[in-house]
Amino acid sequence: MSSDIVWQTMKITRAEQEQLKGHRSFCLWLTGLSSAGKSTLANAIQQELHWKNWHTYLLDGDNVRHGLNGDLGFSAKDRKENVRRVAEVANLLVDAGVIAITALISPFEEDRKMARACFAPGDFIEVFVDCPIETCMARDPKGLYEKAQAGLITDFTGISSPYEEPLNPEIVVNTAEESIRESVQHILGYLREKWEWEVLKQ
């Protein structure tokens, strides 16, 4: 970064943004294998919060690769940059008083630690969407595991590239054993306990 770049202080603070919106802002970071249910769960969480008049934005791993991260591939270097960019955008949303929900594989522990470091303590809530790879392969709605096994897709997480399970996630949900509704309630229950949000009990 150039020494000529100086941080511009904004007149409207995050606290004022949160006060205007009527809730605390934070980032829910969903990580897990392809077909574990991250996007489905993220959409369900967003709907639940939206119905309660909470301001949210969902950064889906596939969607950001159509634009913001359209220049990135799936090498370890590109995956790291993918995570970095999403984390930076999510942090901007949090600063604007918005609840940022991310759903991307983010397979490496080091990269997820880097993402966490973008946020103030307590603002980054890691959700491990746990699901056995056998179940993910049986679901395979996009046919990606089949292509990866046939060698048509390289650097595919769980097949030709590793997935490192989170060491200390705030929340673990198992989508092979829980319904999406149960997983959503599990996550909302954590938020209620963490911040005693009465609005989430409605």
Secondary structure, 3 states (H helix, E strand, C coil): CCCCCCCCCCCCCHHHHHHHHCCCCCEEEEECCCCCCHHHHHHHHHHHHHHCCCCEEEEEHHHHCCCCCCCCCCCHHHHHHHHHHHHHHHHHHHHCCCEEEEECCCCCHHHHHHHHHCCCCCCEEEEEEECCHHHHHHHCCCCHHHHHHCCCCCCCECCCECCCCCCCCCEEEECCCCCHHHHHHHHHHHHHHHHCCHHHHC
